[in-house]
Amino acid sequence: MGTLLLLKIRDNYPDRITATFSVYPSPKVSDVVVEPYNATLSIHQLLENSDETFVIDNEALFSISHNVLKQKEP
């Protein structure tokens, strides 16, 4: 759904710069089995249809939330 929306935005507004921010799964934080598979399938579309793609590690975000911001649950 997200990559289809990105493709439609790219078709309707070809002169605009698009940026995507993706949080990639980590086995320590999430226990959903299909998350790495879905992330792998969607990365190709993100790279093809956006000008800028930022990938953020979910485990790093969890570590920042827990250690730096001192939150008990993110």
N, CA, C and O atoms as CSV, one atom per row, in Angstrom:
chain,resi,resn,atom,element,x,y,z
A,1,MET,N,N,0.821,-1.190,0.000
A,1,MET,CA,C,0.000,0.000,0.000
A,1,MET,C,C,0.867,1.255,0.000
A,1,MET,O,O,0.585,2.199,-0.739
A,2,GLY,N,N,1.910,1.278,0.813
A,2,GLY,CA,C,2.769,2.456,0.887
A,2,GLY,C,C,3.525,2.706,-0.404
A,2,GLY,O,O,3.666,3.851,-0.832
A,3,THR,N,N,4.016,1.633,-1.032
A,3,THR,CA,C,4.755,1.816,-2.280
A,3,THR,C,C,3.822,2.218,-3.409
A,3,THR,O,O,4.230,2.959,-4.304
A,4,LEU,N,N,2.589,1.750,-3.391
A,4,LEU,CA,C,1.607,2.172,-4.399
A,4,LEU,C,C,1.294,3.656,-4.245
A,4,LEU,O,O,1.198,4.378,-5.237
A,5,LEU,N,N,1.139,4.102,-3.024
A,5,LEU,CA,C,0.900,5.517,-2.762
A,5,LEU,C,C,2.089,6.361,-3.219
A,5,LEU,O,O,1.905,7.429,-3.802
A,6,LEU,N,N,3.282,5.894,-2.961
A,6,LEU,CA,C,4.478,6.599,-3.402
A,6,LEU,C,C,4.542,6.681,-4.923
A,6,LEU,O,O,4.922,7.715,-5.473
A,7,LEU,N,N,4.177,5.614,-5.597
A,7,LEU,CA,C,4.158,5.601,-7.060
A,7,LEU,C,C,3.134,6.595,-7.600
A,7,LEU,O,O,3.419,7.298,-8.569
A,8,LYS,N,N,1.964,6.667,-7.002
A,8,LYS,CA,C,0.926,7.620,-7.430
A,8,LYS,C,C,1.383,9.057,-7.206
A,8,LYS,O,O,1.148,9.917,-8.054
A,9,ILE,N,N,2.028,9.327,-6.086
A,9,ILE,CA,C,2.543,10.673,-5.832
A,9,ILE,C,C,3.609,11.033,-6.861
A,9,ILE,O,O,3.643,12.160,-7.355
A,10,ARG,N,N,4.471,10.086,-7.180
A,10,ARG,CA,C,5.521,10.313,-8.174
A,10,ARG,C,C,4.920,10.591,-9.558
A,10,ARG,O,O,5.422,11.446,-10.287
A,11,ASP,N,N,3.850,9.878,-9.922
A,11,ASP,CA,C,3.202,10.089,-11.214
A,11,ASP,C,C,2.491,11.440,-11.284
A,11,ASP,O,O,2.546,12.121,-12.308
A,12,ASN,N,N,1.823,11.826,-10.196
A,12,ASN,CA,C,1.048,13.067,-10.198
A,12,ASN,C,C,1.917,14.307,-10.004
A,12,ASN,O,O,1.573,15.377,-10.506
A,13,TYR,N,N,3.016,14.189,-9.300
A,13,TYR,CA,C,3.892,15.323,-9.016
A,13,TYR,C,C,5.340,14.980,-9.370
A,13,TYR,O,O,6.170,14.830,-8.473
A,14,PRO,N,N,5.656,14.856,-10.655
A,14,PRO,CA,C,7.013,14.435,-11.039
A,14,PRO,C,C,8.088,15.479,-10.750
A,14,PRO,O,O,9.270,15.144,-10.685
A,15,ASP,N,N,7.694,16.735,-10.575
A,15,ASP,CA,C,8.675,17.790,-10.343
A,15,ASP,C,C,9.027,17.975,-8.867
A,15,ASP,O,O,9.893,18.786,-8.538
A,16,ARG,N,N,8.373,17.239,-7.985
A,16,ARG,CA,C,8.613,17.352,-6.538
A,16,ARG,C,C,9.648,16.328,-6.081
A,16,ARG,O,O,9.739,15.230,-6.630
A,17,ILE,N,N,10.412,16.699,-5.082
A,17,ILE,CA,C,11.372,15.779,-4.484
A,17,ILE,C,C,10.663,14.998,-3.383
A,17,ILE,O,O,10.052,15.586,-2.491
A,18,THR,N,N,10.747,13.687,-3.450
A,18,THR,CA,C,10.105,12.844,-2.441
A,18,THR,C,C,11.169,12.190,-1.559
A,18,THR,O,O,12.219,11.751,-2.030
A,19,ALA,N,N,10.864,12.143,-0.289
A,19,ALA,CA,C,11.759,11.509,0.678
A,19,ALA,C,C,10.965,10.476,1.464
A,19,ALA,O,O,9.815,10.718,1.830
A,20,THR,N,N,11.573,9.331,1.721
A,20,THR,CA,C,10.914,8.295,2.503
A,20,THR,C,C,11.765,7.976,3.727
A,20,THR,O,O,12.995,7.980,3.667
A,21,PHE,N,N,11.093,7.703,4.820
A,21,PHE,CA,C,11.745,7.303,6.061
A,21,PHE,C,C,11.213,5.924,6.429
A,21,PHE,O,O,10.012,5.752,6.640
A,22,SER,N,N,12.093,4.961,6.504
A,22,SER,CA,C,11.687,3.589,6.777
A,22,SER,C,C,12.366,3.076,8.038
A,22,SER,O,O,13.575,3.226,8.213
A,23,VAL,N,N,11.582,2.475,8.906
A,23,VAL,CA,C,12.117,1.843,10.107
A,23,VAL,C,C,12.224,0.354,9.804
A,23,VAL,O,O,11.218,-0.317,9.573
A,24,TYR,N,N,13.457,-0.155,9.808
A,24,TYR,CA,C,13.670,-1.554,9.462
A,24,TYR,C,C,13.675,-2.428,10.708
A,24,TYR,O,O,14.158,-2.015,11.762
A,25,PRO,N,N,13.143,-3.623,10.583
A,25,PRO,CA,C,12.926,-4.493,11.743
A,25,PRO,C,C,14.217,-5.033,12.344
A,25,PRO,O,O,15.264,-5.108,11.701
A,26,SER,N,N,14.084,-5.398,13.593
A,26,SER,CA,C,15.185,-6.022,14.328
A,26,SER,C,C,14.616,-7.203,15.104
A,26,SER,O,O,13.545,-7.080,15.697
A,27,PRO,N,N,15.293,-8.330,15.119
A,27,PRO,CA,C,14.767,-9.493,15.840
A,27,PRO,C,C,14.716,-9.305,17.354
A,27,PRO,O,O,13.950,-9.992,18.031
A,28,LYS,N,N,15.518,-8.386,17.898
A,28,LYS,CA,C,15.500,-8.159,19.342
A,28,LYS,C,C,14.285,-7.365,19.794
A,28,LYS,O,O,13.849,-7.493,20.938
A,29,VAL,N,N,13.739,-6.551,18.908
A,29,VAL,CA,C,12.634,-5.668,19.275
A,29,VAL,C,C,11.283,-6.245,18.870
A,29,VAL,O,O,10.303,-6.096,19.601
A,30,SER,N,N,11.223,-6.896,17.723
A,30,SER,CA,C,9.957,-7.401,17.216
A,30,SER,C,C,10.012,-8.910,17.061
A,30,SER,O,O,11.064,-9.481,16.772
A,31,ASP,N,N,8.868,-9.547,17.256
A,31,ASP,CA,C,8.810,-10.996,17.106
A,31,ASP,C,C,7.949,-11.430,15.920
A,31,ASP,O,O,7.615,-12.609,15.798
A,32,VAL,N,N,7.590,-10.494,15.051
A,32,VAL,CA,C,6.793,-10.824,13.870
A,32,VAL,C,C,7.718,-11.446,12.828
A,32,VAL,O,O,8.752,-10.872,12.485
A,33,VAL,N,N,7.349,-12.602,12.337
A,33,VAL,CA,C,8.217,-13.377,11.450
A,33,VAL,C,C,8.354,-12.738,10.072
A,33,VAL,O,O,9.431,-12.805,9.481
A,34,VAL,N,N,7.307,-12.127,9.545
A,34,VAL,CA,C,7.326,-11.641,8.170
A,34,VAL,C,C,7.882,-10.226,8.018
A,34,VAL,O,O,7.965,-9.733,6.893
A,35,GLU,N,N,8.263,-9.560,9.099
A,35,GLU,CA,C,8.771,-8.192,8.987
A,35,GLU,C,C,10.020,-8.080,8.103
A,35,GLU,O,O,10.048,-7.206,7.237
A,36,PRO,N,N,11.043,-8.907,8.271
A,36,PRO,CA,C,12.208,-8.788,7.382
A,36,PRO,C,C,11.866,-9.072,5.917
A,36,PRO,O,O,12.421,-8.449,5.012
A,37,TYR,N,N,10.966,-10.001,5.696
A,37,TYR,CA,C,10.552,-10.337,4.335
A,37,TYR,C,C,9.842,-9.147,3.686
A,37,TYR,O,O,10.138,-8.810,2.539
A,38,ASN,N,N,8.919,-8.510,4.394
A,38,ASN,CA,C,8.204,-7.346,3.865
A,38,ASN,C,C,9.153,-6.185,3.618
A,38,ASN,O,O,9.018,-5.481,2.617
A,39,ALA,N,N,10.102,-5.976,4.505
A,39,ALA,CA,C,11.068,-4.894,4.338
A,39,ALA,C,C,11.935,-5.121,3.106
A,39,ALA,O,O,12.229,-4.182,2.366
A,40,THR,N,N,12.338,-6.353,2.889
A,40,THR,CA,C,13.158,-6.680,1.724
A,40,THR,C,C,12.392,-6.465,0.428
A,40,THR,O,O,12.959,-5.981,-0.551
A,41,LEU,N,N,11.128,-6.814,0.409
A,41,LEU,CA,C,10.329,-6.631,-0.799
A,41,LEU,C,C,10.032,-5.164,-1.097
A,41,LEU,O,O,9.927,-4.776,-2.260
A,42,SER,N,N,9.899,-4.361,-0.067
A,42,SER,CA,C,9.525,-2.967,-0.296
A,42,SER,C,C,10.711,-2.057,-0.595
A,42,SER,O,O,10.510,-0.977,-1.150
A,43,ILE,N,N,11.934,-2.446,-0.252
A,43,ILE,CA,C,13.079,-1.560,-0.443
A,43,ILE,C,C,13.314,-1.243,-1.908
A,43,ILE,O,O,13.726,-0.129,-2.229
A,44,HIS,N,N,13.068,-2.181,-2.803
A,44,HIS,CA,C,13.270,-1.932,-4.229
A,44,HIS,C,C,12.351,-0.817,-4.720
A,44,HIS,O,O,12.789,0.082,-5.437
A,45,GLN,N,N,11.081,-0.878,-4.333
A,45,GLN,CA,C,10.136,0.155,-4.751
A,45,GLN,C,C,10.493,1.510,-4.157
A,45,GLN,O,O,10.354,2.533,-4.829
A,46,LEU,N,N,10.949,1.533,-2.915
A,46,LEU,CA,C,11.340,2.794,-2.289
A,46,LEU,C,C,12.516,3.433,-3.028
A,46,LEU,O,O,12.527,4.643,-3.254
A,47,LEU,N,N,13.483,2.635,-3.395
A,47,LEU,CA,C,14.644,3.168,-4.094
A,47,LEU,C,C,14.306,3.614,-5.511
A,47,LEU,O,O,14.894,4.572,-6.012
A,48,GLU,N,N,13.383,2.944,-6.154
A,48,GLU,CA,C,12.995,3.291,-7.519
A,48,GLU,C,C,12.124,4.534,-7.587
A,48,GLU,O,O,12.253,5.321,-8.525
A,49,ASN,N,N,11.239,4.729,-6.613
A,49,ASN,CA,C,10.215,5.765,-6.733
A,49,ASN,C,C,10.392,6.954,-5.811
A,49,ASN,O,O,9.494,7.792,-5.728
A,50,SER,N,N,11.507,7.062,-5.118
A,50,SER,CA,C,11.739,8.232,-4.283
A,50,SER,C,C,13.120,8.800,-4.575
A,50,SER,O,O,14.011,8.102,-5.060
A,51,ASP,N,N,13.275,10.075,-4.270
A,51,ASP,CA,C,14.562,10.720,-4.489
A,51,ASP,C,C,15.514,10.494,-3.313
A,51,ASP,O,O,16.725,10.367,-3.490
A,52,GLU,N,N,14.948,10.449,-2.126
A,52,GLU,CA,C,15.744,10.234,-0.921
A,52,GLU,C,C,15.096,9.136,-0.087
A,52,GLU,O,O,13.888,9.158,0.151
A,53,THR,N,N,15.893,8.191,0.349
A,53,THR,CA,C,15.395,7.113,1.201
A,53,THR,C,C,16.268,7.029,2.440
A,53,THR,O,O,17.476,6.810,2.348
A,54,PHE,N,N,15.650,7.204,3.598
A,54,PHE,CA,C,16.357,7.125,4.871
A,54,PHE,C,C,15.924,5.854,5.579
A,54,PHE,O,O,14.732,5.626,5.786
A,55,VAL,N,N,16.883,5.035,5.945
A,55,VAL,CA,C,16.602,3.779,6.624
A,55,VAL,C,C,17.086,3.900,8.067
A,55,VAL,O,O,18.242,4.239,8.323
A,56,ILE,N,N,16.185,3.619,9.002
A,56,ILE,CA,C,16.489,3.725,10.422
A,56,ILE,C,C,16.321,2.348,11.048
A,56,ILE,O,O,15.327,1.664,10.805
A,57,ASP,N,N,17.288,1.951,11.848
A,57,ASP,CA,C,17.266,0.649,12.495
A,57,ASP,C,C,16.338,0.677,13.707
A,57,ASP,O,O,16.475,1.544,14.571
A,58,ASN,N,N,15.413,-0.246,13.778
A,58,ASN,CA,C,14.443,-0.298,14.874
A,58,ASN,C,C,15.128,-0.552,16.217
A,58,ASN,O,O,14.716,0.000,17.238
A,59,GLU,N,N,16.153,-1.369,16.219
A,59,GLU,CA,C,16.869,-1.652,17.466
A,59,GLU,C,C,17.596,-0.403,17.976
A,59,GLU,O,O,17.654,-0.167,19.183
A,60,ALA,N,N,18.145,0.390,17.063
A,60,ALA,CA,C,18.812,1.629,17.462
A,60,ALA,C,C,17.806,2.622,18.036
A,60,ALA,O,O,18.097,3.296,19.023
A,61,LEU,N,N,16.632,2.716,17.430
A,61,LEU,CA,C,15.588,3.596,17.963
A,61,LEU,C,C,15.154,3.148,19.353
A,61,LEU,O,O,14.947,3.973,20.243
A,62,PHE,N,N,15.019,1.845,19.533
A,62,PHE,CA,C,14.647,1.319,20.838
A,62,PHE,C,C,15.719,1.628,21.883
A,62,PHE,O,O,15.407,1.980,23.021
A,63,SER,N,N,16.980,1.494,21.485
A,63,SER,CA,C,18.092,1.786,22.393
A,63,SER,C,C,18.115,3.266,22.780
A,63,SER,O,O,18.330,3.594,23.947
A,64,ILE,N,N,17.900,4.147,21.829
A,64,ILE,CA,C,17.851,5.585,22.119
A,64,ILE,C,C,16.700,5.892,23.056
A,64,ILE,O,O,16.851,6.655,24.010
A,65,SER,N,N,15.554,5.299,22.786
A,65,SER,CA,C,14.380,5.533,23.624
A,65,SER,C,C,14.601,5.050,25.050
A,65,SER,O,O,14.210,5.713,26.011
A,66,HIS,N,N,15.225,3.903,25.174
A,66,HIS,CA,C,15.408,3.293,26.499
A,66,HIS,C,C,16.589,3.913,27.260
A,66,HIS,O,O,16.459,4.249,28.437
A,67,ASN,N,N,17.734,4.065,26.593
A,67,ASN,CA,C,18.950,4.494,27.282
A,67,ASN,C,C,19.114,6.014,27.360
A,67,ASN,O,O,19.514,6.542,28.398
A,68,VAL,N,N,18.815,6.699,26.296
A,68,VAL,CA,C,19.042,8.143,26.267
A,68,VAL,C,C,17.847,8.915,26.836
A,68,VAL,O,O,18.010,9.806,27.669
A,69,LEU,N,N,16.646,8.559,26.374
A,69,LEU,CA,C,15.449,9.274,26.807
A,69,LEU,C,C,14.867,8.722,28.112
A,69,LEU,O,O,13.958,9.316,28.693
A,70,LYS,N,N,15.392,7.591,28.565
A,70,LYS,CA,C,14.986,6.950,29.825
A,70,LYS,C,C,13.491,6.625,29.891
A,70,LYS,O,O,12.856,6.769,30.936
A,71,GLN,N,N,12.949,6.188,28.763
A,71,GLN,CA,C,11.546,5.759,28.738
A,71,GLN,C,C,11.472,4.288,29.085
A,71,GLN,O,O,12.300,3.497,28.633
A,72,LYS,N,N,10.493,3.918,29.878
A,72,LYS,CA,C,10.353,2.504,30.239
A,72,LYS,C,C,9.813,1.688,29.074
A,72,LYS,O,O,10.243,0.556,28.854
A,73,GLU,N,N,8.877,2.257,28.328
A,73,GLU,CA,C,8.346,1.612,27.129
A,73,GLU,C,C,8.268,2.644,26.024
A,73,GLU,O,O,7.801,3.760,26.253
A,74,PRO,N,N,8.718,2.289,24.825
A,74,PRO,CA,C,8.723,3.273,23.729
A,74,PRO,C,C,7.339,3.609,23.232
A,74,PRO,O,O,7.191,4.418,22.316
